[in-house]
Amino acid sequence: MAGESEIKETYENGMKILEDLTNNAHELQEQMLEEILRRNAGTEYLSRFFPSGQADKQNFKTNVPIVTYEDIKPYIDRIANGETSSILFADPISQFLRRCFSVSDEGRSLSLYFSKPDMETPSGLVASPYMTFYSKTNIFKTSLAKFCISPIETILCLDNKQSMFCQLLTGLLQRDKVVQFGSTFASVLARTIKFLEDYWRELCCNIRTGYLSDWIIDPGCKNAMSLILTRPNPELADLIQQICEDKSWEGVIKKLWPKIKYISMSQYIPLLEFYGGGIPLVSPSYVSSEACFGINLKPLSNPFDVSYTFLPNTAYFEFLPVNKDGGGVTRTIDKPVDLANVKLGQYYEVVVTTLAGRVGDVLRVTGFYNKSPQFQFVERQNVVLSIDAGKTTEEDLSKAITNAKLILEPFGVMLTAYSSYSDTSSTPGRYVLFWELKMKDSNDLPKLDVKIMEQCCCIVEESFDFTYKSLRKGGAISGLELRVVKRGSFDELMDFYISKGASISQYKPPCCLKSEEAIKILNSGTVGKFFSPKTMS
């Protein structure tokens, strides 16, 4: 078949490119840095580090500091406000990109992609969510026609509810063509299942009657669906209804789309395994807004064991060794290691020489493909809570709790210990806080006033950053939950960690719990649960 021949040729050409890249990883990295410096050494930012004008690797390593986004934010703000000189880049900047995603392009895919409005900076430059930007390009439109079920109009719809409904309806109408189920974030897949639970009856009604729901008013969605929802199909509606009326939704994805070969993205592994019914979970690539870092050469491996082979031609990579132990991840030295010199089994924080510098991801070297290292993603450096695209650091959480506990002080109530975790057992997920409280004048547990405790929840959320609040308002994160535990619960938690080898002289209550056993300890001591309002103002 011509199709099989084309796929084979594409695969073989891709493998030849990969072999060339990974066999020449060191040389390509040297060339990458040389080109970056050649083109940008005269910019305002870099020129001050090369007073002699010699912008080579040695001077780069010696003089140019490793930075975070916050370090160069003033420069970015100047560009956004209209300055046109070569501040960070010699080449003109045409647009800011605010997000990124990884794309899998194998087979006909029910890929849930969504758009958000562009933002215009004072300079007139547009700051776009990456999906919105990319979906308007000819490359995306071409690949969409070949590989994706969803019409481009449904993806470009800015109303996520209408977009989700129409994309799912398209996937159900063409269920026999779907071989992949995926999205940019695994949390989107979990939200999709929740949406399907709420709207399957209405979807069946649309299929049964051949008419689109009246509340779908987006012109693009209506036009696109008029070409797909062309006639009543009561047989298909009956089949979907029979599947969705089952008391257990275990394996529902496989039942609705019987030809699916894999699910892309696996952050919510247990939940997706339950709904997937044995369909492999695949994380095809490791991508950030800074660069495409690497690809997964063994896509069917266990999601917990995925390693990514780094691509040496996408950015100049360096690695800060970190020490990972029971007390968390701490950097041991600030001297970065080149990509070609990383050690097997060692943990590193990855650094890229691009706009943003330090990415903040902690990786572990798991092996090598030719001369290019393979890494396993471990966690975000300094991030304690994360759901969807939201990331909250220990500092963020500490400031939020400091603000909230001020509400308790007039009542003589003290916060003696706290911890947290990201609860993704339901969709959408939420942040959960554990607080141990006592009266200032005694060790008694204070009487818990519901309104006051709910106010504490609200203040914590209001103290978080713009991304968290945007996700909350958009329904991607549920309202924060505050669980008050009885006196002594955090002592039991300390005993648990000491039994696992922690030093009592250096023990610090973990800001974020990763251990299921630790969470169970605090849950067993919970005496009150309080929630933020369902919607955030």
Phi, psi and omega in degrees: 000143181298322180298315179295321179297319179294318179296316180298317180296317178298317180297313182295320177295320178297319180293325177297317178297316181297317179300317180295317181296312186284335177282342182238035185301313183296313181297319180293323177294320177297316179296322180298312180295318180301318181291319178300314182291320180301318185279334190238005183298334182272003180289160181303318184291311187280329187300329181291342179270353180233068184298332180276352181085359182267096183264078179245179184298318183298313179292326176299311181296325185279320192257327187274120182284155172281129186234165172250176178303319183298328181294326183253007180303320178301324179291318179297319179299321179296319178295316181297332182271001169117357178292136187250356180290168181283086183276302179250329184229147175286325180281147179294145178265127182256339184193148172262140175248132188258343181213172181217170177202165175252142184245133171248129190239034182256121176080181175276121191243135166271085184258113184278099178246147183222152181249155174230158182297146173289156173243136178257126178280165180304333180284347185098348176291142182266133173255112187247142163301141188300321182297320179296315179298310186292325183291347178267355182275157178294327180299314181294317181297324178291314181292326179298316181298328184275324194241338188251145178283320187294130174296146182302326181297326180287331178285323181282350178297128183278350175269105187297329180293313178297319180298313180300314182300313184289324178292318177294319179299318177298316180297323179288320179295331181243040188301330183284351179263347187278122177243353179219146177232117185201178177195181181285329177231141179299329180297332177295322179296319178296319178294327179297318178297318178298319178297319179296322177299324183277333191238009184297326180296318180291323176298317177298321179297318177299317181292320183294320185265338184081013180242139179279142180306143184296332184283353172279100186245353179297125184302319180297316178297316182297317181294316181295317183288336178294338179271348183250314178272079190260346184200161174294144177221074184296330180296314178295319179300318179297319181296313180295320178299317180298319179293314186283340178280351178299138182300322178257134177262016177298127180077016186296327180296315180295326180288319181286324180234082191295342182263005180298132179262328180199161175251128182270135182083139189214033177296321181262058190303306183301317181295316181290327176296321180297309182286332185285334178063043176095357177292132179302141175262128188235131170246098192285333186205164180241108188229141172227177180292342180281321184187167166275112186282308185195177181233154180269110182277351177235072188298338182266008177290162179305133182306329180284347185248011185294134173237149182244128176279121184289142178260113189283359184254009184258336178192169174267116186258139169228164187221124177267117179299138177232156179254118180253119178219192183297340181269005179115195182251124178228138180288138182263321179220156182260004179276114184285154179251139177291161180302323183284350186245013177289155184250142180300132177086347181280150176262141180221150165264127186278140178234136178238141175270087175213209183297318194261344178075240182291128182274325179095004178271134176262126184236157175238133178286122183251349180166192180223143171247109192056240182254011179255130183288155174247134185236150171250130177292130181257302180186174175275130176295127176070008175262124182256331180230137180206125172220135183056230179269358182282136179224124184238125182273170177299321179296317178301315182294319180298317179296319181296317181290324176300319178294319185288322185289347175298333178295330185277333189301318179299342180262009179072024182255135180245143171266116185261337179196152176209158172207184186200168168198160177268114182266108178249022180287341176233169183237127356285164181284173179213161171275137177240129176251140171251126178238136170251122186243155173210160175283147181296327185260007177197174177266009182291147173288127181292155172290130188265106177280123186301314183296320180293317181293322177294327177294323176300317178302315182296319181294320177302312181295319180294338181276346180286173187281178184299320182298314180300312183295326177294317179293323178296313181294329180274357178085009179280340177229135177281167179300144181299143177247134178244120179249120177269130183251158180289161179299134179097352182296320180285338171293319176297323178295318178297317178302321180297312182291326177295322178295339179266003175113000179290150179275129182293332181284340182243008184291136174226130179307128182297133179292327179226129182271131175251334184278129177297325179296318180295319178297320179297323180299312181287326176298323181292338179261006183289129180243354179197142179234135182223151187227151168289161175302154182301324179246149182253128183283000000 
